[in-house]
């Protein structure tokens, strides 16, 4: 069969399907590996650790929470799979359980948001040359519609096309009256055959005078982490030009290419130009082709098993998988399109819509009795966008960086370029205390929603972190503190290939093992993982590593959440008053905020020694609970042992001189954590004048010997290994300390 025998639209579609089939065939081994890992290990392990971490972050969850869920039975259960107070099991936890296949239930808000998302999807009809063909498209801004290139191949074709919204059945099963809008390629038209997308302007009023705005838009987000391997996706579509339908939670992502997604289903394929959604109704891909079944000669087959022939129609092709274009790749190409004037302004409007806090935006239906649009109670007003004088678009910078306030992320993602977030006023209010807890170690600050800052489901990052930390705390309390037998088995397997012998070889072998198994590398966020579980003592309390003072986990969690809220507010004020800060100004402001508003956490290897870089900054093996006063008292000075007769500055945290610090407690744990750092990050401690002098190695080894490992450190080691993947050899095998050439770790 020659492609030339078919009309243009069908020929283009078949060409895309054949290309999809070739990619699918080439990825057979990768796909088999993905499915095997998903089946044997679960959804946290098939994709890259970086993508999994980003996906969890977008869900408001973290690795600690996911690991807790892994401890529960694999069978899906009604309600949360964890034994928690019902008020604790919020949307973040339930969404994570659903992602991991531990809970089949979906909150009713899923249907509400899905209804809104579906309103932005319409049927495209193009007539010409005595033929009519259909596709699907969806609104991506107040003026623009996205579909496939093979649906709208050219501006001329778009001139002959219309989009119909509400072409669907109503609640009583009868068809609603479609609302038909003409396309305006003369105002905006961008297309890309390789990525198979087209974006075209839509008239603001339908053929019978109704406005376009009630049909909303689907904000397109450039950030990665919207979907991972093994996740279920949803498709809203007009298959074969039929009334709108949903492929709801039927397609599983089985492969992730640089540009494409492959997702498999037992039901019908998606319709050309349809949006592909994750369970949060974020658009993750633009559906463009099915992977057809073929015979041994490579000819496409029809649904009845015979060879597909021209004229049978797309709906008669037999399929084995679907392919979509990753929406982040579509947006990257759209950014590069050479546009000027009003077309460039419309493109900026599309990207501004993508900064919305919610996955779906829809304006309220007009009060003109237009009952075909849907119930007014389900409408969500637009958010995150303002129209400034002169017609330009102002929008809040999507500060994903404020979720972690990481210096390297600030430099990588903050691009003010004249875009100014709206002013906000931080109104101080008392932070709600934990039930039965004493006053926290730092002055309480408010934890409030802060407009324009990387919210998840309307929450500020501080609120999201606080909620996730409380779930982590509750789930941790529901499991054994330390399982010695399981830990012994894990320890034996971990060091199976390590053979003590030559001290230098021993150091190198352990360093390579620690790096290779450091699979997940959490960002620095002590309130989420450290306080709720990793650093707990057997009495379920936190103990300051230097002073030995006790705190409840709730105290430090709430204190850090309050500090984070103030940091975010001050960061936003800084961006508001600085028109175009450069990387140096951003880094300086970030450092000033951290110094003025520290967390209650200590890096036993000070951050200044490794320039606050990841993964060192978030490595749980050398993070400990420590009230901010002791954190500041130590600063970045190396450890030391003072003679009892020496005159030094004394405090509950310890004793200090300008270049020496001796803690009041915790000498064994901090020594083992520092020795771990030397193995894991050789060469990072290199300035002996102001960092860790080689001569003080004997001090660390003596602290290690004089303060034996206890249950607390074994729990810490196991809990950290569950999250990161690597272990601390000095905790597992204290006797190895004298058999390792630690001195070789210096530069």
C-alpha positions as CSV (number, residue, x, y, z in Angstrom):
1,X,0.0,0.0,0.0
2,X,1.5,3.4,-1.0
3,X,0.9,6.3,1.3
4,X,0.3,8.5,-1.8
5,X,-3.0,6.7,-2.4
6,X,-4.5,8.2,0.7
7,X,-5.8,11.7,1.3
8,X,-3.3,14.1,2.8
9,X,-4.5,13.9,6.4
10,X,-4.7,10.1,6.4
11,X,-1.4,9.8,4.7
12,X,0.3,12.0,7.3
13,X,-1.4,10.1,10.1
14,X,-0.2,6.8,8.7
15,X,3.3,8.1,8.3
16,X,3.3,9.2,12.0
17,X,1.9,5.8,13.0
18,X,4.7,4.0,11.1
19,X,7.4,6.2,12.7
20,X,5.8,5.5,16.1
21,X,5.9,1.7,15.3
22,X,9.6,1.9,14.4
23,X,10.4,3.6,17.7
24,X,8.3,1.2,19.6
25,X,10.0,-1.8,18.0
26,X,13.5,-0.3,18.6
27,X,12.7,0.1,22.3
28,X,11.5,-3.5,22.9
29,X,14.4,-4.4,25.2
30,X,14.1,-1.2,27.2
31,X,10.3,-1.6,27.5
32,X,10.7,-5.2,28.7
33,X,13.2,-4.0,31.3
34,X,10.8,-1.3,32.5
35,X,7.9,-3.7,32.8
36,X,10.0,-6.2,34.7
37,X,11.2,-3.7,37.2
38,X,7.7,-2.3,37.6
39,X,6.4,-5.8,38.3
40,X,9.2,-6.9,40.6
41,X,10.2,-3.7,42.4
42,X,7.5,-1.1,41.9
43,X,7.0,2.3,40.4
44,X,9.7,4.0,42.5
45,X,12.5,2.1,40.7
46,X,11.7,1.8,37.0
47,X,12.4,5.5,36.2
48,X,15.6,7.5,37.0
49,X,15.9,8.5,40.7
50,X,16.0,12.2,39.6
51,X,12.7,11.9,37.8
52,X,11.1,9.9,40.6
53,X,12.2,12.6,43.1
54,X,10.7,15.3,40.9
55,X,7.5,13.4,40.6
56,X,7.2,12.9,44.3
57,X,7.9,16.6,44.9
58,X,5.1,17.6,42.5
59,X,2.8,15.4,44.5
60,X,3.8,17.1,47.7
61,X,5.4,13.8,48.9
62,X,8.9,12.6,49.4
63,X,11.0,9.4,49.5
64,X,10.5,8.9,53.2
65,X,6.7,8.8,52.8
66,X,7.0,6.5,49.8
67,X,9.2,4.1,51.8
68,X,6.7,4.0,54.6
69,X,4.0,3.0,52.1
70,X,6.3,0.3,50.8
71,X,6.2,-1.4,54.2
72,X,2.5,-1.9,53.8
73,X,0.9,-4.9,52.0
74,X,0.8,-4.6,48.2
75,X,-2.9,-5.3,47.9
76,X,-5.0,-2.3,47.2
77,X,-7.3,-1.5,50.2
78,X,-10.3,0.8,50.8
79,X,-9.0,4.0,52.3
80,X,-5.4,4.7,53.2
81,X,-3.1,1.6,53.3
82,X,-1.4,3.1,56.4
83,X,-2.9,2.9,59.8
84,X,-3.3,6.7,60.4
85,X,-5.9,9.1,61.8
86,X,-8.3,9.8,59.0
87,X,-7.7,13.5,59.3
88,X,-3.9,12.9,58.6
89,X,-4.5,11.0,55.3
90,X,-4.7,14.1,53.1
91,X,-4.7,14.3,49.3
92,X,-0.9,14.1,49.1
93,X,-0.8,10.8,50.9
94,X,-3.7,9.3,49.0
95,X,-2.3,10.5,45.7
96,X,1.0,8.8,46.5
97,X,-0.7,5.6,47.5
98,X,-2.6,5.6,44.2
99,X,0.6,6.2,42.2
100,X,2.2,3.3,43.9
101,X,-0.7,1.0,43.3
102,X,-1.6,0.7,47.0
103,X,-5.0,2.3,46.8
104,X,-7.6,2.1,44.0
105,X,-9.8,4.9,45.4
106,X,-9.8,8.4,44.0
107,X,-11.1,11.5,45.7
108,X,-14.2,13.1,44.3
109,X,-12.2,16.2,43.4
110,X,-10.6,14.1,40.7
111,X,-14.0,14.1,38.9
112,X,-14.6,17.8,39.5
113,X,-11.2,18.8,38.0
114,X,-11.6,16.3,35.2
115,X,-14.9,17.8,34.3
116,X,-13.2,21.2,34.1
117,X,-10.4,19.8,32.0
118,X,-12.7,18.2,29.6
119,X,-14.5,21.5,28.9
120,X,-11.3,22.8,27.2
121,X,-11.2,19.8,24.7
122,X,-13.0,20.2,21.4
123,X,-13.6,18.4,18.1
124,X,-11.7,19.9,15.1
125,X,-13.4,19.6,11.7
126,X,-11.7,20.5,8.5
127,X,-13.5,20.5,5.2
128,X,-12.1,20.8,1.7
129,X,-11.6,19.0,-1.6
130,X,-14.9,17.2,-1.2
131,X,-13.7,15.5,2.0
132,X,-14.2,16.1,5.8
133,X,-11.8,14.9,8.5
134,X,-11.8,15.2,12.3
135,X,-9.3,15.5,15.1
136,X,-9.1,16.7,18.7
137,X,-7.7,19.9,20.1
138,X,-7.6,21.7,23.4
139,X,-7.3,25.3,24.6
140,X,-4.0,26.2,26.1
141,X,-4.5,29.9,26.7
142,X,-7.4,32.3,26.5
143,X,-6.8,32.5,22.7
144,X,-4.9,29.5,21.5
145,X,-5.7,25.9,20.7
146,X,-3.2,22.9,20.3
147,X,-3.6,19.9,18.1
148,X,-1.4,17.7,15.8
149,X,0.4,18.9,12.7
150,X,-1.2,16.1,10.8
151,X,-4.7,17.4,11.9
152,X,-3.9,21.1,10.9
153,X,-1.0,20.8,8.4
154,X,-1.0,24.4,7.3
155,X,-2.5,27.8,7.8
156,X,-4.7,27.3,4.7
157,X,-6.1,24.1,6.2
158,X,-6.7,25.8,9.5
159,X,-8.7,28.5,7.6
160,X,-11.1,25.8,6.6
161,X,-11.4,24.3,10.1
162,X,-13.6,24.9,13.1
163,X,-13.5,23.6,16.7
164,X,-16.7,22.5,18.4
165,X,-16.9,22.5,22.2
166,X,-19.7,20.7,24.1
167,X,-20.0,18.0,21.4
168,X,-20.8,15.4,24.0
169,X,-23.7,13.7,25.8
170,X,-25.4,15.4,28.7
171,X,-26.5,13.8,32.0
172,X,-29.6,12.4,30.4
173,X,-27.6,10.8,27.6
174,X,-28.8,13.1,24.8
175,X,-26.3,15.2,22.9
176,X,-25.8,18.8,23.9
177,X,-25.7,21.6,21.4
178,X,-22.1,22.1,20.2
179,X,-20.7,25.6,20.4
180,X,-18.7,26.2,17.2
181,X,-15.7,28.6,16.8
182,X,-13.7,29.5,13.7
183,X,-9.9,29.2,13.7
184,X,-7.8,32.3,13.1
185,X,-4.4,31.2,11.7
186,X,-3.9,34.7,10.4
187,X,-3.6,35.8,14.0
188,X,-1.4,32.9,15.2
189,X,-0.3,29.7,13.7
190,X,2.8,27.7,14.6
191,X,3.4,24.1,13.4
192,X,6.1,21.5,13.6
193,X,6.0,18.3,11.5
194,X,8.7,16.5,13.4
195,X,7.0,17.0,16.8
196,X,3.6,16.8,15.1
197,X,2.0,19.8,16.8
198,X,0.2,22.9,15.7
199,X,-1.0,25.8,17.7
200,X,-3.6,28.1,16.2
201,X,-5.7,31.1,17.4
202,X,-9.4,30.7,18.0
203,X,-12.0,33.4,17.5
204,X,-13.2,34.9,20.8
205,X,-16.9,34.4,19.9
206,X,-18.7,31.4,18.4
207,X,-20.7,31.4,15.2
208,X,-23.8,32.2,17.3
209,X,-22.1,34.9,19.4
210,X,-21.1,32.9,22.6
211,X,-17.8,33.8,24.3
212,X,-14.8,31.4,24.2
213,X,-13.7,32.1,27.8
214,X,-16.2,29.8,29.6
215,X,-14.3,26.8,28.1
216,X,-11.2,27.7,30.0
217,X,-7.8,26.4,29.2
218,X,-5.3,23.7,30.2
219,X,-2.1,25.4,31.5
220,X,1.0,23.8,30.0
221,X,3.9,23.4,32.4
222,X,7.5,23.1,31.3
223,X,8.8,21.6,34.5
224,X,9.6,17.9,34.4
225,X,8.3,15.4,36.9
226,X,4.7,15.4,35.7
227,X,4.7,11.6,34.9
228,X,7.0,8.6,35.5
229,X,7.3,5.1,34.1
230,X,4.5,2.9,35.3
231,X,2.1,5.7,36.0
232,X,-1.5,5.7,34.7
233,X,-2.6,8.5,32.3
234,X,-5.9,9.7,31.1
235,X,-7.0,10.9,27.6
236,X,-10.0,13.2,26.8
237,X,-10.8,12.9,23.1
238,X,-13.1,12.8,20.1
239,X,-12.3,9.4,18.7
240,X,-13.1,9.1,15.0
241,X,-14.9,12.5,15.3
242,X,-17.4,11.0,17.7
243,X,-18.8,12.8,20.8
244,X,-16.3,13.5,23.5
245,X,-15.1,10.5,25.5
246,X,-12.6,9.6,28.2
247,X,-10.0,6.9,28.4
248,X,-9.9,7.1,32.2
249,X,-7.0,5.5,34.0
250,X,-6.6,2.9,31.3
251,X,-3.2,3.7,29.8
252,X,0.0,2.8,31.6
253,X,3.3,4.6,30.7
254,X,5.7,1.8,29.6
255,X,8.5,3.8,28.1
256,X,9.9,7.3,28.2
257,X,12.0,8.6,25.3
258,X,13.7,11.9,24.9
259,X,10.8,13.3,23.0
260,X,8.0,10.7,23.2
261,X,5.9,8.7,25.7
262,X,4.6,5.2,25.0
263,X,1.5,4.1,26.9
264,X,-0.3,0.9,26.5
265,X,-4.0,0.0,26.9
266,X,-6.4,-2.9,26.3
267,X,-9.0,-0.5,24.8
268,X,-9.1,1.9,21.9
269,X,-6.2,4.2,21.0
270,X,-6.2,7.9,21.6
271,X,-7.5,10.4,19.1
272,X,-5.1,12.6,17.2
273,X,-4.5,15.9,19.0
274,X,-5.9,14.8,22.4
275,X,-4.3,16.0,25.7
276,X,-2.8,13.2,27.9
277,X,-3.2,13.9,31.6
278,X,-1.7,12.5,34.8
279,X,-4.0,11.9,37.8
280,X,-3.7,15.6,38.8
281,X,-5.0,16.6,35.4
282,X,-1.8,18.2,34.3
283,X,-1.1,17.8,30.6
284,X,1.9,15.5,30.2
285,X,1.8,14.8,26.5
286,X,0.1,15.5,23.2
287,X,-1.3,12.3,21.8
288,X,-0.5,11.9,18.1
289,X,-0.3,8.3,16.9
290,X,-1.1,4.7,17.7
291,X,1.4,1.9,17.2
292,X,-0.4,-0.3,14.7
293,X,-0.3,-4.1,14.7
294,X,1.3,-5.5,11.6
295,X,1.7,-8.8,9.8
296,X,5.0,-10.5,9.1
297,X,5.4,-8.3,6.1
298,X,5.0,-5.1,8.1
299,X,1.6,-4.3,6.7
300,X,-0.9,-2.7,9.1
301,X,-3.7,-4.9,10.2
302,X,-7.4,-4.1,10.7
303,X,-9.4,-4.9,13.9
304,X,-10.7,-8.1,12.3
305,X,-7.1,-9.4,11.5
306,X,-7.1,-8.7,7.8
307,X,-4.7,-6.4,6.1
308,X,-5.8,-2.8,6.5
309,X,-6.7,-1.1,3.2
310,X,-7.2,2.5,2.2
311,X,-10.7,3.7,2.8
312,X,-11.3,1.6,5.8
313,X,-10.6,4.6,8.1
314,X,-8.3,5.1,11.0
315,X,-10.9,3.6,13.4
316,X,-10.5,0.2,11.6
317,X,-6.7,-0.1,12.3
318,X,-5.6,-2.5,15.0
319,X,-3.3,-1.0,17.7
320,X,-0.9,-2.3,20.3
321,X,0.2,0.9,22.0
322,X,-0.1,4.7,22.0
323,X,2.5,7.4,21.5
324,X,2.4,11.0,22.7
325,X,4.8,13.9,22.4
326,X,6.1,15.1,25.8
327,X,4.6,18.5,26.4
328,X,7.8,19.9,27.7
329,X,9.4,19.2,24.3
330,X,6.5,20.9,22.5
331,X,6.9,24.0,24.7
332,X,10.6,24.1,24.1
333,X,10.1,24.1,20.4
334,X,7.3,26.7,20.7
335,X,9.7,29.0,22.6
336,X,12.1,28.9,19.7
337,X,9.6,29.8,17.0
338,X,10.5,33.2,15.4
339,X,7.5,35.3,16.3
340,X,7.1,39.1,16.6
341,X,4.4,41.6,17.5
342,X,1.0,40.3,18.5
343,X,1.9,36.7,17.8
344,X,4.8,36.9,20.2
345,X,2.5,38.4,22.8
346,X,0.0,35.6,22.4
347,X,2.8,33.1,22.9
348,X,3.8,34.8,26.1
349,X,0.2,34.6,27.2
350,X,0.3,30.8,26.7
351,X,3.4,30.5,28.8
352,X,1.9,32.8,31.4
353,X,-1.1,30.6,31.7
354,X,1.3,27.7,32.5
355,X,2.3,29.5,35.7
356,X,-1.2,28.9,37.1
357,X,-1.3,27.2,40.5
358,X,-4.0,24.7,39.4
359,X,-3.8,22.1,36.6
360,X,-7.0,23.5,35.1
361,X,-8.2,27.1,34.6
362,X,-11.7,28.0,33.6
363,X,-13.6,31.2,33.8
364,X,-17.1,31.2,35.3
365,X,-20.0,30.6,32.8
366,X,-21.7,33.8,31.7
367,X,-25.1,34.6,33.2
368,X,-26.9,34.4,29.9
369,X,-28.5,31.1,30.5
370,X,-25.9,29.1,28.5
371,X,-26.8,25.8,30.2
372,X,-24.7,23.7,27.8
373,X,-21.4,24.7,29.4
374,X,-21.9,22.9,32.8
375,X,-22.8,23.6,36.4
376,X,-21.5,27.0,37.6
377,X,-20.6,25.6,41.0
378,X,-17.7,23.6,39.4
379,X,-16.1,26.6,37.7
380,X,-12.7,27.7,38.9
381,X,-11.6,31.3,38.3
382,X,-8.3,31.9,36.6
383,X,-5.3,32.3,38.8
384,X,-1.7,33.4,38.5
385,X,-2.1,35.8,35.7
386,X,-2.7,39.6,35.4
387,X,-3.1,41.9,32.4
388,X,-1.0,45.0,32.9
389,X,-1.6,48.4,31.4
390,X,-0.7,48.5,27.7
391,X,-1.8,44.9,27.1
392,X,1.3,43.2,28.3
393,X,1.0,40.2,30.5
394,X,2.3,40.1,34.0
395,X,2.7,36.8,35.8
396,X,4.2,35.4,39.0
397,X,7.5,33.7,38.5
398,X,6.9,30.0,39.1
399,X,9.4,29.8,41.9
400,X,9.8,26.0,42.1
401,X,13.1,26.9,43.8
402,X,11.3,28.1,46.9
403,X,10.2,24.6,47.7
404,X,13.8,23.8,48.6
405,X,15.4,27.2,48.6
406,X,18.5,25.6,47.2
407,X,21.3,28.0,46.0
408,X,22.1,26.0,42.9
409,X,18.4,25.9,41.9
410,X,18.1,29.6,42.5
411,X,20.8,30.2,40.0
412,X,19.4,27.7,37.5
413,X,15.8,28.6,37.5
414,X,15.2,32.2,38.6
415,X,15.1,34.3,35.5
416,X,13.4,37.5,36.4
417,X,13.8,39.3,33.0
418,X,11.5,42.1,34.1
419,X,8.7,39.7,35.2
420,X,7.5,41.0,38.6
421,X,5.5,39.0,41.1
422,X,2.6,40.7,42.8
423,X,3.4,42.3,46.2
424,X,2.4,40.4,49.3
425,X,2.3,41.3,52.9
426,X,3.3,38.7,55.5
427,X,0.9,39.1,58.4
428,X,2.5,37.6,61.5
429,X,0.2,35.2,63.4
430,X,1.0,32.6,66.0
431,X,2.1,29.3,64.7
432,X,-0.3,26.6,66.0
433,X,1.6,24.6,68.7
434,X,1.8,20.8,68.6
435,X,-0.5,19.2,71.1
436,X,1.3,18.8,74.4
437,X,4.6,20.2,73.2
438,X,6.7,22.7,74.9
439,X,7.7,26.0,73.2
440,X,9.9,25.4,70.2
441,X,13.6,26.2,70.0
442,X,13.1,29.2,67.7
443,X,10.7,32.1,67.7
444,X,7.4,31.0,66.0
445,X,6.7,32.5,62.6
446,X,3.5,32.3,60.6
447,X,3.0,29.6,58.1
448,X,0.7,31.1,55.5
449,X,-0.2,30.7,51.8
450,X,2.1,33.0,49.9
451,X,0.7,34.0,46.4
452,X,2.8,33.3,43.4
453,X,5.2,30.8,45.0
454,X,5.2,27.3,43.7
455,X,2.0,26.2,45.5
456,X,0.8,22.6,45.4
457,X,-3.0,22.4,45.5
458,X,-3.2,25.9,46.8
459,X,-0.7,25.4,49.7
460,X,2.5,27.3,50.2
461,X,5.7,25.2,50.2
462,X,5.9,25.6,54.0
463,X,2.4,24.3,54.4
464,X,3.0,21.4,52.1
465,X,6.3,20.5,53.8
466,X,4.6,20.7,57.2
467,X,1.8,18.4,56.2
468,X,4.1,15.9,54.6
469,X,6.4,15.9,57.7
470,X,3.4,15.2,60.0
471,X,2.4,12.3,57.8
472,X,6.0,11.0,57.9
473,X,6.0,11.3,61.6
474,X,2.7,9.4,62.0
475,X,3.7,6.6,59.6
476,X,7.1,6.2,61.4
477,X,5.4,5.8,64.7
478,X,3.3,3.0,63.3
479,X,6.4,0.8,62.4
480,X,9.1,-0.8,64.4
481,X,11.9,1.5,65.5
482,X,14.7,-0.9,64.6
483,X,14.6,-4.4,63.2
484,X,18.0,-5.9,64.0
485,X,17.5,-9.1,62.1
486,X,16.5,-7.3,58.9
487,X,19.4,-4.8,59.3
488,X,21.9,-7.7,59.7
489,X,20.7,-9.3,56.5
490,X,20.8,-5.9,54.6
491,X,24.3,-5.2,56.0
492,X,25.7,-8.5,54.9
493,X,24.4,-8.2,51.4
494,X,25.6,-4.6,51.1
495,X,29.3,-5.3,51.9
496,X,29.4,-8.7,50.1
497,X,32.1,-7.6,47.8
498,X,34.2,-5.7,50.3
499,X,37.4,-7.5,51.4
500,X,39.5,-5.8,54.1
501,X,43.2,-5.8,53.3
502,X,45.2,-2.9,51.9
503,X,44.0,0.3,53.6
504,X,44.1,2.4,50.4
505,X,42.3,-0.2,48.4
506,X,39.8,-0.5,51.2
507,X,39.1,3.3,51.1
508,X,38.7,3.3,47.4
509,X,36.4,0.3,47.4
510,X,34.1,1.7,50.1
511,X,34.1,5.1,48.4
512,X,33.0,3.5,45.1
513,X,30.3,1.4,46.9
514,X,28.9,4.4,48.7
515,X,28.7,6.5,45.5
516,X,27.2,3.7,43.4
517,X,24.5,2.9,45.9
518,X,23.7,6.6,46.7
519,X,20.8,6.2,44.2
520,X,18.3,8.7,45.7
521,X,19.7,12.0,46.6
522,X,17.1,14.0,48.6
523,X,17.4,17.8,48.7
524,X,18.1,19.5,52.0
525,X,14.8,19.4,53.8
526,X,15.3,18.2,57.4
527,X,11.7,18.8,58.5
528,X,10.5,16.1,56.0
529,X,12.8,13.2,56.6
530,X,15.3,13.9,59.4
531,X,13.0,15.0,62.2
532,X,10.0,12.7,61.6
533,X,12.0,9.4,61.3
534,X,15.8,9.3,60.5
535,X,17.1,11.1,63.6
536,X,14.6,9.8,66.2
537,X,16.0,8.2,69.3
538,X,14.4,5.0,70.8
539,X,12.1,7.2,73.0
540,X,10.7,8.8,69.8
541,X,12.4,12.1,70.8
542,X,14.9,14.3,69.0
543,X,18.1,15.1,70.8
544,X,20.4,18.0,69.9
545,X,23.6,16.5,68.7
546,X,25.8,19.0,70.5
547,X,23.8,20.0,73.7
548,X,21.9,16.7,74.2
549,X,18.7,18.7,74.8
550,X,15.5,16.9,74.1
551,X,12.8,18.1,71.6
552,X,9.6,16.5,70.4
553,X,9.7,16.0,66.6
554,X,6.7,18.3,66.3
555,X,8.6,21.1,67.8
556,X,11.4,21.1,65.3
557,X,9.1,20.3,62.3
558,X,6.8,23.3,63.1
559,X,9.8,25.6,63.9
560,X,11.4,24.8,60.5
561,X,8.2,25.2,58.7
562,X,7.8,28.6,60.2
563,X,11.3,29.6,59.3
564,X,10.7,28.4,55.7
565,X,7.6,30.6,55.5
566,X,9.5,33.7,56.5
567,X,12.4,32.9,54.1
568,X,9.9,32.6,51.3
569,X,8.2,35.9,52.2
570,X,11.6,37.7,52.4
571,X,12.8,36.1,49.2
572,X,9.7,37.3,47.4
573,X,10.2,40.8,48.8
574,X,13.7,40.8,47.5
575,X,12.6,39.8,44.0
576,X,9.9,42.5,44.1
577,X,12.4,45.3,44.9
578,X,15.3,44.0,42.8
579,X,14.5,44.5,39.1
580,X,17.1,42.1,37.6
581,X,19.3,40.5,40.1
582,X,22.2,38.5,38.7
583,X,23.5,35.1,40.0
584,X,25.9,36.8,42.5
585,X,23.1,38.9,44.0
586,X,20.8,35.9,44.2
587,X,23.4,33.7,45.9
588,X,24.3,36.5,48.4
589,X,20.6,37.0,49.3
590,X,20.1,33.3,49.7
591,X,23.1,33.0,52.0
592,X,21.9,36.0,54.0
593,X,18.5,34.4,54.5
594,X,20.0,31.1,55.6
595,X,22.2,32.9,58.1
596,X,19.5,35.0,59.5
597,X,16.9,32.2,59.6
598,X,18.6,28.9,60.1
599,X,16.9,25.5,60.4
600,X,17.4,23.5,63.6
601,X,19.7,21.1,61.8
602,X,23.5,20.6,61.8
603,X,25.7,19.6,59.0
604,X,28.6,18.0,60.9
605,X,30.7,18.7,57.8
606,X,29.9,22.5,57.5
607,X,28.2,23.6,54.3
608,X,30.8,26.2,53.6
609,X,33.4,23.4,53.2
610,X,31.6,22.0,50.2
611,X,30.0,25.3,48.9
612,X,26.5,24.1,49.7
613,X,26.5,21.7,46.8
614,X,24.2,18.6,46.4
615,X,24.2,15.8,47.2
616,X,26.4,16.7,50.1
617,X,24.0,19.3,51.4
618,X,21.0,16.9,51.7
619,X,23.0,13.7,52.6
620,X,21.2,12.4,55.6
621,X,24.2,10.6,56.9
622,X,25.8,13.8,58.2
623,X,22.6,15.7,59.2
624,X,21.5,15.9,62.8
625,X,18.9,17.7,64.8
626,X,20.5,20.7,66.5
627,X,18.9,23.8,67.9
628,X,19.8,26.9,65.9
629,X,21.8,28.4,68.8
630,X,24.2,25.5,68.9
631,X,24.4,25.5,65.1
632,X,25.5,29.1,65.2
633,X,27.8,28.6,68.2
634,X,29.8,25.9,66.3
635,X,29.7,27.7,63.0
636,X,32.1,26.1,60.6
637,X,35.0,25.4,63.0
638,X,36.7,22.0,63.0
639,X,36.3,19.6,66.0
640,X,38.8,19.6,68.8
641,X,39.4,18.2,72.3
642,X,40.2,20.9,74.9
643,X,42.1,20.2,78.1
644,X,39.8,20.7,81.1
645,X,42.1,23.5,82.4
646,X,42.0,25.6,79.2
647,X,40.2,29.0,79.2
648,X,37.6,28.8,76.4
649,X,34.1,30.1,75.5
650,X,31.7,27.7,77.1
651,X,28.0,27.1,76.4
652,X,25.5,24.2,76.8
653,X,26.5,23.3,73.2
654,X,30.1,22.8,74.0
655,X,33.4,24.7,74.1
656,X,34.9,26.9,71.4
657,X,37.8,29.0,70.3
658,X,38.2,30.7,66.9
659,X,39.4,27.6,65.1
660,X,38.4,24.8,67.5
661,X,35.0,23.4,68.7
662,X,34.3,20.6,71.2
663,X,30.7,19.5,71.5
664,X,29.1,18.7,74.8
665,X,27.6,15.5,73.5
666,X,27.4,13.4,70.3
667,X,31.1,12.9,69.8
668,X,30.7,9.3,68.5
669,X,28.0,10.0,66.0
670,X,29.6,13.2,64.6
671,X,33.0,11.4,64.2
672,X,31.4,8.5,62.3
673,X,29.4,10.9,60.1
674,X,32.6,12.9,59.3
675,X,34.5,9.7,58.5
676,X,31.6,8.7,56.2
677,X,31.9,12.0,54.5
678,X,35.6,11.5,53.9
679,X,34.9,8.1,52.2
680,X,31.8,9.3,50.2
681,X,33.3,12.6,49.1
682,X,37.1,12.4,48.8
683,X,38.7,15.6,47.9
684,X,35.9,18.0,49.0
685,X,37.6,18.8,52.3
686,X,40.8,20.3,50.9
687,X,41.7,23.6,52.7
688,X,43.5,22.4,55.8
689,X,43.9,26.0,57.0
690,X,40.2,26.6,57.6
691,X,38.6,23.2,57.3
692,X,39.4,19.7,58.6
693,X,43.1,19.4,59.3
694,X,44.6,16.0,58.6
695,X,46.2,16.0,62.0
696,X,42.7,15.9,63.6
697,X,41.9,12.5,62.0
698,X,43.2,10.9,65.1
699,X,40.7,12.9,67.1
700,X,37.8,11.5,65.1
701,X,39.1,8.0,65.4
702,X,39.5,8.3,69.1
703,X,35.9,9.7,69.5
704,X,34.7,6.8,67.3
705,X,36.5,4.3,69.5
706,X,35.5,5.8,72.9
707,X,31.8,6.2,72.0
708,X,30.5,2.9,70.7
709,X,27.7,2.5,68.2
710,X,24.2,2.1,69.8
711,X,20.7,1.4,68.7
712,X,20.1,5.1,67.8
713,X,22.8,5.1,65.2
714,X,21.9,1.7,63.8
715,X,18.3,3.0,63.3
716,X,19.7,6.2,61.7
717,X,21.8,4.1,59.3
718,X,18.9,1.8,58.4
719,X,16.5,4.7,57.9
720,X,18.9,6.6,55.7
721,X,19.8,3.5,53.7
722,X,16.0,3.0,53.0
723,X,15.9,6.5,51.5
724,X,19.2,7.1,49.9
725,X,20.4,3.5,49.2
726,X,23.9,3.8,50.8
727,X,25.1,3.0,54.3
728,X,27.7,4.3,56.8
729,X,30.5,1.6,57.0
730,X,31.7,3.0,60.4
731,X,28.3,2.2,61.9
732,X,28.0,-1.2,60.3
733,X,31.6,-2.3,60.9
734,X,33.2,-0.1,63.6
735,X,36.3,-2.4,63.5
736,X,37.1,-1.2,60.0
737,X,38.1,2.3,61.2
738,X,41.7,1.1,61.8
739,X,41.8,-0.7,58.4
740,X,41.0,2.3,56.2
741,X,43.4,4.9,54.8
742,X,41.3,8.0,55.6
743,X,44.2,10.3,55.0
744,X,44.0,9.6,51.3
745,X,40.6,11.3,51.2
746,X,42.3,14.8,51.5
747,X,43.4,16.5,48.3
